[in-house]
Structure formats: C-alpha cells, structure tokens
Amino acid sequence: MTRHSHLFAVWLSLALGMPACATETDNRLPAPTGIAVAAGDGDSFRAAVEAAGPGDRIEVPPGEYGNGYFFTGLRGTAGNPIVIAATDPDDPPTFSGGVEGIHLIQPQYVELINLRFSDQSGNGLNIDDGGDSERPARQIVLQGLEVIDVGPDGNHDGIKLSGLIDFKVEDCTVARWGRSGSGIDLVGCHQGTITGCTFRHGDDAGSSGIQIKGGSADILVRSNHFEHSGSRAINIGGSTGLQFFRPQPYAGYEAARITVEGNVFVGSTAPVAFVSADGAAFRFNTLFRPTGWVLRILQENLTEGFIPCRDGVVTDNLILFRSDELRTVVNIGPDTESGTFQFARNLWFALDNPSASTPELPSVEVDGVVGVDPKLSDPLAGDFLPTADSPDVVHRVGAHALPPSD
C-alpha cells in the first residue's frame, strides 16, 4: 500500500467511525508536505494523532474536543514535522476541562498551531521527556496557542515544558494560571525561544509569567507583553528539586545564559527576578509601574555546589516607576554575588517625583540616565512609544529600541 493510499484509508476509517486497518508496511514512512488527516470529534482527533507520521498535517475543525489526551513518541523529521493545527485560526478548536488538555511525551519535530486550552485544573498543555533526560523532547513549535483559566489554585501552569531541546513558542496568549504557577514553566529546557507572546494574570504572590529553572540554559525571551503577569513577571531561575534537573548530574545553577530583550512589562511586584542564575542579560525592555521592586537578585537553591546568583547584565532598559509604590528599586537577598551584576545605559524615571529617580544599585552604572521624562505617547493606555517631544535618549532605550535580530 502506498503512503497516499494509507492516509486515505486512515481518513476514510475516521469518517466512518471504524478503526484504521493495519498494513504490512511501516505506517510512519515520510509523507509529502501538505498531506492532511481529517479530524472531527474527540475520538477521531485521538486516532488521527496516533496514526500521524512525518509530514502529516492534522487539520482540526472548530468545536469542543474535551481533555486528557496523552500521546507518547510522536515523531516527525527535519523538514517533515507532524503538524496539529486549527482549520480556522479565527475559530480555534477548544480543549477544555479536566486535569490537562494535551500531554505530549518525548515528541520530536511536532508543531501545535492555533489551538485553544481552557479550564484545566493541572496544566493546560504539558510537554516533557517522560522523566528520561537522555531522551529529551526535540524540535517543538507552539504557535498561536491560547491558554486561559488554568488552576486557579496551586502550582499549575498554562504551558508546562520539561526536558525540551530546540523549541519555539511564538505568538501565544496565556491568561490566568495557578496562583503559585506560571504562564509558561520551563524545567531543564535548552536552546529555546519565546517570542511575541502575551501574558495576563494579576500580581499574585508566588506566581510568574515565565519561569526558567531546573538547569535550563540558552533561552531567548524576546518581544513579549507581560500585563500584571504574577509577582515575578519573569523568574530567571527558581528552586527546583534536584531530581528534576536536566541534564543529570546537575550543573550547579538553576538557569544560565538567558536573554530577556525587547519586552514590555506592566505591573507585577517585580518584572524580573534573577534567582540562583549564572549569567543572564536583561536588555532593551520597557518597565511600567512595578509595585514592589524593579528587579530582584536572590539565591533560593542553597544546595552545596550551587553557584551564587551572579553575572547578570541589565542594560538599555526604559524603567518608569512611582517611588511611592516601590519598596526599593533592587531587592538583594543573602548568599548572592550581587556586585557582579552590571548596569549600563538604563533610563530611570519616577513618575510621581522625578527627583527620586536615582536607583540604589549593587554596582556602579555606566552611562545611566536619571530623572529624564521620556514623554511617551500614552503609557496608561499601553502606548509606550516615543513622541516628537521625547528626548533623544528615549529613542535608544526600551522595547521599541531593540536592534533587529540577526
């Protein structure tokens, strides 16, 4: 049986509600790009995904598909991923209720596009390596997903990623997750990007918009919008049980070589926290009215052999705050090497009292700008772009000034 005829048989069996017939050939032979497997109700969706091989695109029509889908070992290939996508991006299929919407275990070359998850009590979407750090999930793309109303109590995440290598999260919206969870939680993930996403939640203590921990490294967080996205909008590091670190043996840091750039942060107790992290860059971001601190430098993993939090680089940010809303600009915890942090070319402006704009930092800032009104378009309405009246320096700092990527 040819690959085309096998796919037709799968489609026909799903349409008729019958199981697909086995064949004498491998049903995971490479397929031409653009071949689609039809999906309808929950049972046919499950069958279509389980039958998918390299190059298959599963088109999911609008509708309610329930929850509790577990798929192990989905395998696309380079140039021929398995794609699970909405037929209509403006009316996406919804996976609602239950503990989890979809859970992928050890997938490779898999893309999820324009799907909606809501009202899970655990995690909206969960992707992991099955607890085997020798077999990580690889080459995963999440694009245009909407994940809302997860939890709402406890450590429950909109998107939970554990043990991924080479992944992209693009143009997703995550809103309202567990009160001590994260919009996106990364545990032991490497070589990934999170770009163009929106996070909305509240300033709940214990929650975060993005958390990057458990030995994660080489992660880029670029051009996202954080709107009251937890007490720590982005938590670079954390406090992870040693058994959950990837790879093993653990490297002695929660997070390393993390870059956070070109993002807009509105509210949160602290827009960014560096926590047991070894080297992270926080650059060209716009921060508006945090309610506790601008940034935090903490050591929450006190295990012997772990490095102290160190070597953060904070540059070219546009930082707007009210002095009467902050406890201090920087919160420095014990057991850190805060003096190794570098600060340069940030613009600091206290909206309520420009004379109170000067921050107390753990090291001397190079070419910082203090007390200069940026005269932005309409910050209260979420418009942080410069105007014709903005000083020249404002065009060189903040999210709008991020240089083009390579």
ChimeraX attribute file (.defattr): number of C-alpha atoms within 10 A of each C-alpha:
attribute: neighborCount
match mode: 1-to-1
recipient: residues
	/A:1	12
	/A:2	10
	/A:3	17
	/A:4	11
	/A:5	10
	/A:6	17
	/A:7	24
	/A:8	16
	/A:9	17
	/A:10	22
	/A:11	20
	/A:12	16
	/A:13	16
	/A:14	22
	/A:15	13
	/A:16	10
	/A:17	11
	/A:18	11
	/A:19	13
	/A:20	17
	/A:21	9
	/A:22	11
	/A:23	9
	/A:24	6
	/A:25	11
	/A:26	11
	/A:27	18
	/A:28	15
	/A:29	14
	/A:30	16
	/A:31	21
	/A:32	13
	/A:33	14
	/A:34	12
	/A:35	15
	/A:36	20
	/A:37	23
	/A:38	21
	/A:39	22
	/A:40	18
	/A:41	15
	/A:42	16
	/A:43	12
	/A:44	21
	/A:45	22
	/A:46	16
	/A:47	18
	/A:48	27
	/A:49	21
	/A:50	14
	/A:51	16
	/A:52	26
	/A:53	24
	/A:54	25
	/A:55	26
	/A:56	27
	/A:57	25
	/A:58	23
	/A:59	21
	/A:60	25
	/A:61	21
	/A:62	18
	/A:63	14
	/A:64	15
	/A:65	23
	/A:66	19
	/A:67	22
	/A:68	16
	/A:69	17
	/A:70	15
	/A:71	16
	/A:72	15
	/A:73	14
	/A:74	21
	/A:75	21
	/A:76	25
	/A:77	15
	/A:78	12
	/A:79	10
	/A:80	20
	/A:81	26
	/A:82	26
	/A:83	24
	/A:84	25
	/A:85	22
	/A:86	23
	/A:87	18
	/A:88	14
	/A:89	16
	/A:90	9
	/A:91	14
	/A:92	23
	/A:93	23
	/A:94	23
	/A:95	26
	/A:96	25
	/A:97	20
	/A:98	16
	/A:99	18
	/A:100	26
	/A:101	27
	/A:102	20
	/A:103	19
	/A:104	21
	/A:105	20
	/A:106	23
	/A:107	25
	/A:108	26
	/A:109	23
	/A:110	27
	/A:111	21
	/A:112	18
	/A:113	23
	/A:114	23
	/A:115	25
	/A:116	24
	/A:117	29
	/A:118	28
	/A:119	24
	/A:120	28
	/A:121	22
	/A:122	25
	/A:123	31
	/A:124	34
	/A:125	26
	/A:126	21
	/A:127	22
	/A:128	26
	/A:129	23
	/A:130	17
	/A:131	16
	/A:132	14
	/A:133	19
	/A:134	11
	/A:135	14
	/A:136	25
	/A:137	30
	/A:138	21
	/A:139	21
	/A:140	22
	/A:141	21
	/A:142	20
	/A:143	21
	/A:144	22
	/A:145	25
	/A:146	23
	/A:147	30
	/A:148	24
	/A:149	22
	/A:150	33
	/A:151	24
	/A:152	18
	/A:153	13
	/A:154	16
	/A:155	16
	/A:156	26
	/A:157	35
	/A:158	34
	/A:159	26
	/A:160	22
	/A:161	22
	/A:162	27
	/A:163	29
	/A:164	28
	/A:165	21
	/A:166	19
	/A:167	24
	/A:168	19
	/A:169	21
	/A:170	20
	/A:171	19
	/A:172	22
	/A:173	21
	/A:174	28
	/A:175	21
	/A:176	25
	/A:177	39
	/A:178	27
	/A:179	24
	/A:180	19
	/A:181	31
	/A:182	35
	/A:183	34
	/A:184	26
	/A:185	23
	/A:186	26
	/A:187	27
	/A:188	28
	/A:189	29
	/A:190	28
	/A:191	18
	/A:192	23
	/A:193	18
	/A:194	21
	/A:195	21
	/A:196	19
	/A:197	22
	/A:198	22
	/A:199	28
	/A:200	21
	/A:201	26
	/A:202	22
	/A:203	23
	/A:204	18
	/A:205	14
	/A:206	15
	/A:207	29
	/A:208	34
	/A:209	35
	/A:210	27
	/A:211	25
	/A:212	28
	/A:213	29
	/A:214	29
	/A:215	29
	/A:216	32
	/A:217	28
	/A:218	17
	/A:219	24
	/A:220	19
	/A:221	21
	/A:222	24
	/A:223	22
	/A:224	24
	/A:225	22
	/A:226	25
	/A:227	23
	/A:228	25
	/A:229	33
	/A:230	34
	/A:231	28
	/A:232	31
	/A:233	33
	/A:234	28
	/A:235	26
	/A:236	28
	/A:237	32
	/A:238	23
	/A:239	16
	/A:240	16
	/A:241	9
	/A:242	15
	/A:243	12
	/A:244	18
	/A:245	25
	/A:246	27
	/A:247	19
	/A:248	14
	/A:249	10
	/A:250	17
	/A:251	17
	/A:252	21
	/A:253	27
	/A:254	31
	/A:255	33
	/A:256	27
	/A:257	19
	/A:258	25
	/A:259	21
	/A:260	22
	/A:261	25
	/A:262	27
	/A:263	26
	/A:264	24
	/A:265	26
	/A:266	24
	/A:267	24
	/A:268	32
	/A:269	27
	/A:270	31
	/A:271	32
	/A:272	26
	/A:273	26
	/A:274	30
	/A:275	27
	/A:276	29
	/A:277	36
	/A:278	23
	/A:279	21
	/A:280	25
	/A:281	19
	/A:282	21
	/A:283	26
	/A:284	28
	/A:285	27
	/A:286	26
	/A:287	26
	/A:288	24
	/A:289	25
	/A:290	29
	/A:291	23
	/A:292	24
	/A:293	23
	/A:294	26
	/A:295	21
	/A:296	23
	/A:297	26
	/A:298	24
	/A:299	25
	/A:300	21
	/A:301	23
	/A:302	12
	/A:303	12
	/A:304	7
	/A:305	10
	/A:306	17
	/A:307	20
	/A:308	22
	/A:309	30
	/A:310	24
	/A:311	20
	/A:312	25
	/A:313	16
	/A:314	21
	/A:315	24
	/A:316	27
	/A:317	29
	/A:318	28
	/A:319	24
	/A:320	24
	/A:321	25
	/A:322	18
	/A:323	23
	/A:324	14
	/A:325	14
	/A:326	17
	/A:327	13
	/A:328	18
	/A:329	20
	/A:330	19
	/A:331	19
	/A:332	19
	/A:333	15
	/A:334	12
	/A:335	16
	/A:336	20
	/A:337	19
	/A:338	23
	/A:339	13
	/A:340	15
	/A:341	21
	/A:342	19
	/A:343	22
	/A:344	17
	/A:345	21
	/A:346	26
	/A:347	27
	/A:348	24
	/A:349	26
	/A:350	22
	/A:351	20
	/A:352	14
	/A:353	13
	/A:354	17
	/A:355	13
	/A:356	16
	/A:357	23
	/A:358	16
	/A:359	16
	/A:360	12
	/A:361	17
	/A:362	17
	/A:363	12
	/A:364	13
	/A:365	18
	/A:366	12
	/A:367	13
	/A:368	17
	/A:369	19
	/A:370	19
	/A:371	17
	/A:372	18
	/A:373	16
	/A:374	23
	/A:375	16
	/A:376	17
	/A:377	16
	/A:378	12
	/A:379	14
	/A:380	11
	/A:381	7
	/A:382	12
	/A:383	10
	/A:384	21
	/A:385	19
	/A:386	19
	/A:387	14
	/A:388	9
	/A:389	10
	/A:390	16
	/A:391	15
	/A:392	11
	/A:393	13
	/A:394	24
	/A:395	17
	/A:396	19
	/A:397	23
	/A:398	27
	/A:399	26
	/A:400	20
	/A:401	19
	/A:402	20
	/A:403	11
	/A:404	5
	/A:405	5
	/A:406	3
